[in-house]
Amino acid sequence: MEPGAAVTPGSSAALRPPLVPRGLPILEGFREELLPALVALWIALLAVWLGAGREYAVAVAIWATVTTIMLWPVGRRLGRPYRSYRRPLFLLGVLSMAYIPAVGFVLQSGLPYWTKVVLWLLLPVDLTVFAILPSLPHAIGRPIRMFFRPDILFGDGRVLCCGTVALLFGIRYLIGPHPPQGVPVAIPRWNWWGIAFAMALGFIPLIPLRGMTKLFMRMARLVRDKWDGWWGIFLKETFLALTVLAIALGFHHVFKGFAPFEVGFWEEAREAVEHRGPWPGVLLLAFGYLWLVVVRGGYKKSIGEPFLRETPTQTWIKEVLYVVGVVPLVVGLMLLVEGHFGELNQGPMLAVGVPFFVWGLVCVTGFRVVAQVNQRRALVQQMVAVILPEHRPEVRRKVLRKMVASLAEMPERQRLFYMRAMQEALAEAPEEVRRLMSQERLEAVAELPADKRRTLMASMDRVLFETTGGR
């Protein structure tokens, strides 16, 4: 997948710097290798669906497509060893997503009830634990010459997505429908179209697509000074709300055992509205959405640019604000579509709901903060070692001026964190890249006011001393 064709010098497009530098592949070898492999996969699974009538083929195709893209040896064409850009923890995180279709086969099997209960309740455990692992520093590979880096985007997006799934499970087991008579813990009737809906409109948009969108918007803010106002906030937070609602709706259909939006869904939604009226659900839904856009979005806007200036404390506040918005958002939706919803469960259902809800909170707050900090560090490394060296000189200098000015203003601990990351990335870069970026970084520092210049130079000296061991 290559960037767009070159533009004619002097044209309006040439005056607007590209977000992806020309000549830098988005994903190396996509058209030549990866796309043909995906087409073969889709044809095979289409034959299974149409020829044998196996509905699971669609859900498996969605899972297999993303997994193939994530694991494909794209660095082979660049002469890079596979483990330099696809670390074991990342591979483990990607492969663990196979538990989603696997648990579907389990629930449709003839296994005993308690076996199904245990394997079903392990789903959010699998999704969250193996989301945390690829968000750790050792799961993220070294900078590589392409724009799309799944190892950078996957961990953070999955912690958000799967932590939210754990929250949804907690809410459903806490105040969702009571289990059938004689059944202590409710498990889904299962529906392959329901889980396909959750993956196609929830998991994929929330993890890789939102990650790529955020990356493009960050580059637009740095390179073109675009998308830094309320319009960008509105788009990002609305996209977030819609994907969370898609996941909630998808799992709702999985529990009920019917395909998305079939007659049974609308009948139950009508009964729910007749039972309690539309306003409790509508008001909670509206509150959750407006909270995410106005309050959380407004707070994110107040942090300012560039992205590396955000402190861990500010990230904590963002994630707490996310919880305050997403819980009423989901509860409001369920009040509109689920008739038996809103009464506190007892016994085993409560025993399942409380730990899942608490664990979901921990994931989307604490572990999401860790994931975001690690992601920002990796993005800074990719920018200084790969993306900026490929840009035109005026673009590169503009972005570097923003970055060094931000570094000079942030707390020392945070400044050293990013400067060590930059030095580490440049130390492994080709010699010509290292010379270019070191020289232009010094020039950007020289343009700072004297007090900020002294602060940054002192930090640079400290990092160089640590790197060389005082030599």
N, C-alpha and C positions, 0 to 999 in steps of 0.2 A: 504494500500500500504506500504509494509515493505521494508527496505533496503535489499541488497543482502545477501545471505547466508554467514555464517562465513568462514574465510579462515584458512588454516592450519598454525600454527605458524612456522616461518622459511621460508615460501614460499615467492615468489617475491611480491605477493599481500599484504602479511602481513607487508612487509617492507614499503609499501606505505600507509600512513594513509587514511582512508576513509573520504570523505567529509561529509557524513551523519554518525554520530556515530552509531555503531552497537547496536541495541536495541532501538534506537530512531525511532519511526514510522514517515514516511513521512506524512501520513494522517491517523489518527487513524480510524480503522474500515472500510477501503476502500473496501477490498475484501468481508468482512462479511456482510456489510450493504449497502454501497453506490453503489457499482457496480451492485448488483442485482436490486436496484431501477432504476439505469440508463438503464439497459437492458430492464426492463419492459417499461420504457418510450420510448425507441427507437422502440420496437416492436409495441407499440400502434401508434406511429406517422408514422411508416413504413406502417402499415395497412391503415392509413388515406391517405397516398400518393398513394400507389399502388391500394388500393381498391376503393377509391373515386376520385382518380386523382387530389388531392389537392396539388398543388405545394408548397403552403405555409408551408406544413408539414416539409420540409427540413430546412427552415430558423427557424421555431419555435423549431425544435429539437435542432439546434445549440444553440439558446438562452436558452432553457430550460435545456440543459445539463450543461452549465456553471453556471446557476442560482442554480441548484440543488446542485452542488459541493460546491458553495460558501456558501449556506445557511444550509447545512446538519448539524445536531447537533453532530458533531464529538467528542465534549468534554464530551458527556454523559457517554461514557465508562471510562472516567478519573475522573468522579465524579465532573465535573465542571459545575456551572450554565451557561446556554446559554448566558446570557447577559454579562458574564465576558470575553467572547472571540468573541462575535458577538454583537457589540454595535448598538443602533438604527440608528445612522448616516450611518454606514456601510450597514445595512439592507436596508435603504432608497436608498442608492446609487445603490445597486445590483438590487433591484426591479424596479428602474426607467428605467433600460435597456429594460423593456417590452414595452417602447414607440416605439422602433424600429419596431417590428412586428405590433404594434397597428396602426402606421401611414400608414403602407402598406395597411391594411384593409380600412382605411379612404380614401386613394387615389383611391382605386378600388371601392369605394362605389358610391352611387348616390347623395351624399351631394352636396350642392351648391359650386361653384368655390371658392368664397371668404372664405368659411369655410375650404375648403381644403388648401388654401393658408396659413391661419393662423395656422392651425394644423401642416402643413408641416414645416413652419418656426419656430415653437416651438421645432422641433426636436433637432437642435444644442443647443438651450437654455437648454432643458432637459438634454442632454448629458453632457454639461459642468458644469452647476450649480450643478447637482447631482454627478459630478465627484469631485468637490471641497470639498463637505461635507465629503465623506469618507477619504479624505486625511488629515483631521484635527486631532489633537491629541486625542480628545474625541471619535473619531470613531474607534480608534485602541485599541483592547482589551489587557488584561494583558498577559504576557508570558504564554505559554501553552506547554505541553510536546509533541510536534510534530514539524517536520521540515517545512512543508508547512503551511504558515500563510497567507491566502487570505486577511485578514484585514490589513496586512502590505503592501502587494504587489499591491492591487487593486487600492487604491486611486492615487498613483503616476503614475501607468501605464495608468489609465483612463484619468487623466488630460492631459497626453501627447497625448493619442490617440484622445480624443474628442476635445481637443484644436486644434489639427491638422485638425479634421473634420470641425470645425468652420472656420479655415483658408481656407480649400478647398471650402467650400460654398462661402466664401467671394471672392475668386479668380474666381469661376465660375460665380457668379452674377456680378462681376466687368467686366471681359473681356471674358466671355463665350458667347455661341450663344445667339443672340437676341431672345426674346420671339415671339411666333407665332403672326400673325396679329390680332389685337384686344384684345390681352392678355397682361396686364401690367406687370405681374410677372410670370415667367416660373415656373412650377411645374413638377415633374417627371411623366412620363407615368407609371412608376413602373414596376419592374420585380423581382419576388421572387428569381430567381436564381442569379440575380445581387447582391441583398442584402445578400444572403447566401454566395456569393463569398467574399464580403467585410468583413463579420463577420468571416468566416472560415479562410481566408488567411490574414486578416488585424487585426480586433479587437482582436481575441483570441491570435494570435502570439504576438501582441504588448502589450497586458495587462498581462494575466497570464503566457504565455509561456516565453516571454522576461523577465518578473520579476523573474521567477524561474531560467532561464538561468543565469541572472546576479547574483543571489544569489549563485548558484553553482560555478560560476567563481570567485566570491569574496572569497568563502571558499577555492577554489583551490589556489588562490594567498596567502591567509593567512596560510593554512595548508601545501601546497606542493610547494609554490613559483612558481606556474605555471600560464600561461595566463596573465602575466603582460607585455608582449611585443607587437610588432606590429601585430602578428598573432591574438591575442585576440581582439585587436582594429579592425582589418579588419573584423573579424567574427561579432562582435557586431554591427558595423556601417552598414555593408552590410545587415544584418538582419533587421536593422531599416529601411534602404532605401527601401528594398523589401516590407516590410509590409505597409509602407506609399503608395507606388505605387499600392499595392493591394487594399487598401481602395479607392484610387482615381479611379482606374479602375472599382471597384465594383459600386461606385456611378455614374460613367459615364454610365454604363449599366442601372442603375436604372432610370436615367434621360431619356435615349433613349428608354427604354421599351423593350429591347431585351436581350436574354440570353447571358452570357459571350462568346465572340469569335464566335458568329454565323456569317452567311454570311454578314449581314448588318454591323457588326463591321468592317470587313476587307474591305468592299467596301468604307466605310466612311474614314478609315485610308488611303486607296489608294488615294482617292480624296484629302485628306489633304496634303499628300506628293506631289502629282502632282501640287497642288495649290501653295504651298510655298517652295517646296523642302524639303529634309530631314534634312538639316544642322541646321536650327534654333532650331528645337526640339532636335536633337542629341547633339548639343553643350551645350544647357542648361541642358539637362539630365546628361551629363557627368560632367559638372561643379558642379551641385548640389551633385552628388554622390561623386566625388573626394573631394569636400569641406567637406562633412560629414566624410569621412574616413581619409583624410590627415590632414586637418586643425582642425576640431573639435576633431577627434580621437587623433591627436598629442597633442592637448591641454590637453585632458583628461589624456593621458599618462604622461604628464609633472607634473600633480598634485601629482602623486605618491601614494603609499600605506602606511597603510591600508586605507580603504574607508572613515573612520571617520575624516581623516585629511583635507578633502575638506571643504573649507570655503563657506559661503553663497555667497560671492562675486565671487568666482570661479564657483559656480553653476549658477549664473546669466550669466557669460560669456559663459558657455557651452550652455545655452538655447538661447542666442542671436545668437551664432554660428549655432545652430540648425535651426533657422528661416532663416538665410542667405543661408543655404544649401537646406532646404526643399522647399522653394518657387520656385526657378528655377527648381528643380527636378520635381515638379508637373507640372509647366507650360510647361516644355520641353516635358513631356509625353503627355499632352493634345494637344500640337501642332502637335504631330505625329498621334494622333487618332481622332481628332475633326476638321472637315473642317472649321467650322465657329467659330474660336477661336482666340482671340488676339486683338479685337477691343473693345474700352471702351464703355460700355453700358451707357444709359441715364435714367433719370426719376426714376420710381419705382425700376428698377433693380439696379441702382446705390445706391439708398436709402437703399436697402437690403444688397448689397455687402459691402459697406464701414463699417457699424457697425459690421458685421460678421467678416470681416478681422481684424479690430481693436480688437474685443473681442477675436478672436483666438490668436492674438499676446499677449494679456494680459494673457491668460490662459497658453500658452506654455512658457512664460517667468516668470512673477511674481508668478502666482499660482503654476507653476511647481517647482519653487524654494522652496516655502512653503511646498509642498508635499514631495520633496526630503529631506529636513531637518527633517521633522517629520518621514519619513521612516527610515532615518539613525539612529535617536534616538531609534525607536522601534527595529531596528535590533540589536543595541548594547545591549538593554535590553534582547532580546531573546537569544543572544549569551552568556551573562554572567550568565543568570538564567537557561538556558535549554541546549543549544548546547555544550558549553565548558565543563560543568560538566560531560557530557556523554562521552567526548573524553578521550583517553589515557592520562596519566599524562604528557608525554613528548610533546604531541601535544598541550595540554592545556597551558603548560608553554611557549611554543614557541609563540603561538598566543597572550598570555597575555603580553609577553615581547614587541611584536610589538605594541600592543595597548597602553601600558603605556608609551612607548617611544614617540609615536605619541602625546599622551595627554600632555606630558611635553613640547613639542615643539610648540603647537598651541596657539593662543591668549587666554587670561584668560577667556573671556566670553564664548568662545566655549568650553574650557576645563571644566569649571564649568557646562555647559549645559549637557555634556555627563556624567560627574561624578555624577551629581544629578540623571540622568536617571539610571545609574548603581546602585546607592544606593537604589533608589526606587524599582528597580526590585529585588535586593537581600533582601530587607526588607520583601517582600511578598513570597520569596522562602522558601522551607523547610529548617529546621534548619541545616541539614547536608550539603546542598548546600551552605547555607550562610557561614558556617564555612570554608568549603573547598575553596570557591572563595575568601573570605576575606584574608585567610592565603596566598594563592598563589599569590594574587594581591600584597600583602605586599612584598613577596619574589621577585616578578618581579620589584617592585619599588626599592628595596634595591640594585639591580644590576645596576641601572642607575648611571651615573656620579654624583658627589656630587651636582653640581648646579641644574641639572634637578631633582634630588631626593628631594632637598629642595623645589623646585617649586611645585612639585606634592604633597608632604606632606602638604605644606601650604594649597593647594586647598582641599585636603582630610579633613584636620582639619576644614576648613570652611564649607564644605558640612555636616560633622558630627555635627557641632555646629548647623547648620540650622535644621538638621533632629531631633536632640534631644532637641532643644530649650534651649541649654546651660546647660542641666542637666549632 
